[in-house]
Amino acid sequence: GVWLMATQLVAHLMLLDVGLTNSLIRFLAGQRALHDIKKASSYLVAAFYTLLSIGFLLLLMSPFLSSGFLYSMQLTSDNAPGAEGLIILTIAYVAISLPLRVGHGLHASVHRFDVIQFFDSIGIIIRVALIVILFNWWQPKLIHLGMIVFGSTMLSAVLTFVNGLKLNPLLSLRLKGITRSALGDLSSMGVAALIVTISSVLLMQSSPMITGYSLGPAKVLLIAFPLMIYSSLTHFGNVIA
């Protein structure tokens, strides 16, 4: 139950992306079509350092956010050992991954979705292998599961980010490339994307999270397991289509 609530927390904290990643895709593609590398770089730099700043602030606030989350769920070291470490790890994961999300924009702007899926698959394979090993030969704790899941996802994000820079060798990440117009354009489109994303999160994540708060972590599994099985099966249906 604690683990499932932590994953819901990730979904909500990812809203701190404020739509910049999706906006970056469109602006990079547009400036590439116009052969304006300098302006494309200004959009990349603006998105990267804005997300980096947001991530840094999130890291600074992680002790307060963690304690607030644990208090609201009435979790202590007695009834949920390892919960505090997991929540701090969860917040740190989001903070570090935020600026790395521009890697997705770098690939998507040149329609290299195959590369994104390839690196995501690497992370999933590593994750599944480590979880199988961990649960079969050791006595895992919450923090171990968090390190495997968030660590493998972070690896995919790093690989995607680095390869995205290689795919776009003419683009620069120099801080001096930030312009007010680039920040304004990204913010304008980002807010529009954020509104759509918030509506999705409220529907798909907030409702089960509120239910989880009402029931308590011990009973979250009663609802979570059937939903997880159903959502997993729908992916296979989509593959068939």
C-alpha positions in Angstrom: 0.0 0.0 0.0 2.8 2.4 0.8 4.5 1.6 -2.5 1.4 2.2 -4.5 0.8 5.5 -2.8 4.4 6.5 -3.5 3.9 5.8 -7.2 0.8 8.0 -7.2 2.9 10.8 -5.6 5.4 10.5 -8.5 2.5 11.1 -11.0 1.5 14.3 -9.2 5.0 15.6 -8.7 5.6 15.2 -12.5 3.2 18.0 -13.0 6.1 20.2 -12.1 7.2 19.7 -15.7 4.6 22.4 -16.3 4.2 21.2 -19.9 7.7 22.3 -21.0 8.7 18.9 -22.4 5.7 18.7 -24.8 6.1 22.3 -25.8 9.8 21.8 -26.5 9.0 19.1 -29.1 7.0 21.5 -31.2 9.4 24.5 -30.9 12.5 22.4 -31.8 10.7 20.9 -34.8 9.6 24.3 -36.0 13.0 25.9 -35.7 14.7 23.0 -37.4 12.3 23.4 -40.3 13.3 27.1 -40.4 17.0 26.2 -40.1 17.3 28.5 -37.1 19.6 26.5 -34.8 20.3 29.5 -32.5 16.7 29.9 -31.7 16.2 26.1 -31.3 19.0 26.1 -28.8 17.4 28.9 -26.9 14.3 26.8 -26.5 16.3 23.8 -25.4 18.3 25.8 -22.9 15.2 27.6 -21.5 13.4 24.3 -20.9 16.4 22.5 -19.5 17.5 25.1 -16.9 13.9 25.9 -15.9 13.3 22.2 -15.1 16.7 22.0 -13.4 15.8 24.9 -11.2 12.4 23.4 -10.4 14.1 20.1 -9.6 16.6 21.8 -7.3 13.8 23.5 -5.4 12.0 20.2 -5.1 15.1 18.6 -3.6 15.4 21.4 -1.0 11.7 20.8 -0.1 12.0 17.0 0.0 12.3 16.7 3.9 9.1 18.8 4.4 7.2 17.1 1.6 8.2 13.7 2.9 7.2 14.4 6.5 3.9 15.9 5.3 3.1 12.9 3.2 3.9 10.5 6.0 1.9 12.5 8.5 -1.2 12.7 6.2 -1.0 8.9 5.8 -0.4 8.3 9.5 2.7 6.3 8.7 5.5 5.8 11.2 8.6 3.7 11.4 6.6 1.2 13.5 3.7 0.5 11.2 5.6 1.2 7.9 9.3 0.6 8.2 11.3 2.2 5.4 8.4 4.4 4.3 10.3 7.6 5.0 13.3 6.6 3.0 11.1 5.5 0.1 9.2 8.8 0.0 12.5 10.9 0.1 13.8 8.6 -2.7 10.6 9.2 -4.7 10.9 13.0 -4.4 14.6 12.9 -5.3 13.9 10.8 -8.3 11.3 13.3 -9.7 13.7 16.2 -9.0 16.6 14.7 -10.8 14.5 13.3 -13.7 12.8 16.6 -14.5 15.6 18.3 -16.5 16.4 14.9 -18.1 13.0 14.9 -19.7 14.2 17.3 -22.4 15.8 14.2 -23.9 12.4 13.0 -24.8 11.8 16.3 -26.6 15.1 16.0 -28.5 14.1 12.7 -29.9 10.5 13.4 -30.5 11.3 16.5 -32.4 13.1 14.4 -35.0 10.6 11.6 -34.9 12.9 9.1 -33.3 10.3 7.5 -31.1 12.0 4.1 -31.8 15.1 5.3 -29.8 12.9 6.4 -26.9 11.2 3.0 -26.8 14.6 1.2 -27.1 16.0 3.0 -24.0 12.8 2.5 -22.1 12.9 -1.2 -22.9 16.5 -1.4 -21.6 15.3 0.1 -18.3 12.3 -2.3 -18.1 14.4 -5.4 -18.8 16.9 -4.4 -16.1 14.1 -3.6 -13.7 12.3 -7.0 -14.2 15.5 -9.0 -13.9 16.6 -7.2 -10.6 13.1 -7.6 -9.1 13.0 -11.3 -9.9 16.4 -11.8 -8.4 15.7 -9.6 -5.3 12.4 -11.3 -4.5 13.6 -14.8 -5.0 17.0 -14.7 -3.2 16.7 -11.9 -0.6 14.3 -10.3 1.8 13.6 -7.0 0.0 12.5 -3.8 1.7 10.6 -0.8 0.4 13.8 1.1 -0.2 15.3 -1.7 -2.3 12.2 -1.8 -4.6 12.4 2.0 -4.9 16.1 1.9 -5.8 15.5 -0.7 -8.5 12.4 0.9 -10.1 13.5 4.5 -9.9 17.1 3.6 -10.7 16.3 1.7 -13.8 13.9 4.4 -15.0 16.6 7.0 -14.3 19.0 5.0 -16.4 16.6 5.1 -19.3 16.2 8.9 -18.9 20.0 9.5 -18.8 20.5 7.3 -21.9 17.7 9.1 -23.7 19.1 12.5 -22.7 22.7 11.8 -23.7 21.6 10.2 -27.0 19.3 13.1 -27.7 22.2 15.6 -27.5 24.1 13.3 -29.9 21.2 13.4 -32.3 21.2 17.2 -32.2 24.9 18.1 -32.3 24.3 21.6 -33.4 22.2 22.5 -30.4 23.8 24.0 -27.4 23.1 23.8 -23.6 25.0 27.0 -22.8 23.3 29.0 -20.1 23.8 32.3 -22.0 21.6 31.0 -24.8 18.4 31.6 -22.7 16.2 34.4 -24.1 13.1 36.0 -22.7 11.1 35.3 -25.9 12.0 31.5 -25.6 10.9 31.4 -22.0 7.7 33.3 -22.9 6.8 30.9 -25.8 7.5 27.8 -23.7 5.5 29.1 -20.8 2.5 30.0 -23.0 2.3 26.7 -24.7 3.4 24.9 -21.5 0.4 26.2 -19.5 -2.0 25.0 -22.2 -0.4 21.5 -22.1 -0.4 21.6 -18.3 -4.2 22.1 -18.2 -4.8 19.1 -20.3 -2.3 17.0 -18.2 -3.8 18.1 -14.9 -7.3 16.9 -16.1 -5.8 13.5 -16.9 -3.9 13.3 -13.6 -7.0 14.3 -11.6 -9.0 11.5 -13.4 -6.4 8.7 -13.4 -4.2 9.4 -10.3 -5.9 11.8 -7.9 -9.1 9.8 -7.5 -7.4 6.5 -6.5 -5.0 8.5 -4.3 -7.9 10.2 -2.5 -9.4 6.7 -2.1 -6.1 5.5 -0.7 -6.1 8.3 1.8 -9.6 7.4 2.9 -9.0 3.7 3.3 -5.4 3.8 4.6 -2.3 2.1 3.1 -3.2 -1.4 4.5 -6.4 -1.5 2.4 -5.1 0.1 -0.7 -4.3 -3.3 -2.1 -7.9 -4.4 -2.1 -8.6 -1.8 -4.9 -5.2 -1.6 -6.4 -4.6 -5.2 -7.4 -7.7 -5.6 -9.6 -7.0 -2.2 -11.2 -3.4 -3.1 -11.9 -4.4 -6.4 -13.5 -7.0 -4.6 -15.6 -4.6 -1.9 -16.7 -1.9 -4.4 -17.6 -4.3 -6.4 -19.8 -5.4 -3.3 -21.7 -1.8 -2.8 -22.9 -1.9 -6.2 -24.6 -5.2 -5.2 -26.2 -3.5 -2.1 -27.6 -0.6 -4.2 -29.0 -3.1 -6.4 -30.8 -4.7 -3.3 -32.4 
